[in-house]
């Protein structure tokens, strides 16, 4: 018997979706790999200041930088609830929302080679 307000999860105990790569996307202007790396670093440095738990942010970063099978294992073990299969919207077990921009999850279609 559960809580008065609880409802069974459809399809059994599964609370996370199977992860997939984000759909192809395009940055507003062509961007180099170095610029993309800088954008990602800035996001990860500031993201914890918007709320949520540092441990969840750390797990999301590790998952975003891993291949899909490892990312799935990280998300599952950290108890992260994936709302969108591409990880752009996730929640922790306390209900805090974590939004990840596509540029931390994949490369844009208009990525240009660095001129160095």
N, C-alpha and C positions, 0 to 999 in steps of 0.2 A: 504494500500500500504506500503510495507516494503522498506528497503534499497536496493540499486541496487545490492548488493552482497548477499542479504539474500535469503535463501531457506526455504520452509516450512519443519517442522519436520515431518518425516513419522509417521503415526499412531496418529496424534494429538499433544497435548501439552507435552507429556511425554518426559522428558529429562534425567531421571535416569532409570537404570535397576533395576529389582527386585533382591535384594541381596540374595546370597546363601553362604553357608559355603565353604571354600576352599577345593579342593580335598585332599584326604589323602596324606600326605607327610612324608618324613623321614629325620631326622637330620643326618648329616654326621657320627656322633657317638651318641650312646645313651646319653640322657640328662635328668637331674633330673628336677623336678618342680622348685626348687630354681634357677638352672642355667637358665632355660627358663624365669623365672621372671626377673633375672638380665639382660638377653639379651633384653627383652622387655623394661625395664627401661632405659637401655643405648640407645636404638633406640629412644624412645620418648624424652629423654633429648637432643639428638643431631639433630633430624629430622628438627626442625625449622631453624637450621643454614644452611640448604641446599636450602633455598628459600621457597616461598609461605608465606601465612598469618598465624600467630600464632593462630588466631581464627579457621581457617580451620583445622590446626593440632590438636587443642583441640577437635574439633567436630569429627575428624577421630578417635582419641583415644577413646572418649566416645562411638562411634559406634562400634569400634573393641572390646571393653570390654563389650558390651551389647548383649542381645539376638537379633535374626534377626529382629523381628518386631520393637523393639525399635531402633535398628541400622538403619532400613529403615526410621523411622520417623526423626531421627537425621540428616541423610544424606539429606533427602528431605527438612527439615526446614533450613538447613545451605546452601542450594543451591549448593551442591556438585554434580558434574557430574561424575557418575560412569562409567568408560570405561569397566572394567571387573567386572562381577557380584559378584566376590568374594572379591572385594574392593582392589585388589592388584595394580590397576592403577586407579587414580581418578584425576579430574581437578576441579579448582574453576572457577567461572564465568569470571575471567580475563584471563583464559587459563593456569595458573600455574599448573604444573604436580606434583602429589603427589604419590609416589610409596611406597607401604607398603609390607614388607616381610611377608611371610606366618606365621612366628613364632609369629607375633603380632596378627594374626587373628585366629589361631587355634593351637591345640597341635599336636606335631608330633606322628607318630605311634610307635616310639621307645622311648617314654617317660618312664623313670624308676622311681621307688619310691625313695624318699629321704632316706638316710641311717641314719636318726637321730631318 
